[in-house]
Amino acid sequence: MKHVNLRLPDDLHEQARAAAEADDRSLNSWLVSLVRRAVEPGGTPNRPADDSNSPAPLRGSGRSPRP
């Protein structure tokens, strides 16, 4: 098993934590399930199947807010 250090903005962390709690999972388990769905063939989470241009939820800009 590999470890990943993931930095999230405070507001996104709180939303993710609340979503995991609502799903009766740990935050780690909830994030693993999202990544699994995203990497399965045709399995981008919460993106309409016919809309490859709409962004999936929880996707950041890819840039850190730090300089």
N, C-alpha and C positions, 0 to 999 in steps of 0.2 A: 504494500500500500504506500502511495506517495503522499507527501504533505505539501500543501499549497498555502502560502500566506496571501490572503485576499484582503485588500484594503477597501472598505466601503465608506461612503459618506455617512455621517451619523443618521440622517433621516432615512436613507435607504436601508441601513442596518436595522433600524427600529421596525421599518415596514416588513423586512424579510423575517425578522424574529417573530413578529406578530403573525405573519402568514404561516410560519412553521408551527407556531403554538396552536393556531386554529386547525392545522392539519394533524395535530397531536404527534409532532416529530421534533427532534432536535433541529437546530438551525443547520448543522452539518448534514444531517440526513436529508433535510428538505433541499438543500443546495445540491447534494449528490443526485437526488431524483431529477432535478431540473437539468443538470448537465447530462445525465443519461438520456433523457427525452430529447435533448437538443442534438446529441450526436447520433441517435438512431436514424436510419435512413428515412427521410421525409418527416423527421420528428422535431422540428423547431417548436418549442413550447409557445402556446398561445398565439401563434401566427396563423391567420387564415391560410388554408392549403393553396388557394389560388392567388395569393398576394405575396409575391416574393419581395416586394418593395416596402412593405410595412414593417417597421421595426418591432422586434419582439420585446416584451416587457423586461425590465431590469437590465437593459443593455445601456451601458454608459458610452461616453464619447471615446473611450479608449485612452484618454489622457488623465493623468493625475491632476487634481486641483492645485498641487504644489508646484512652484516654479522649478 
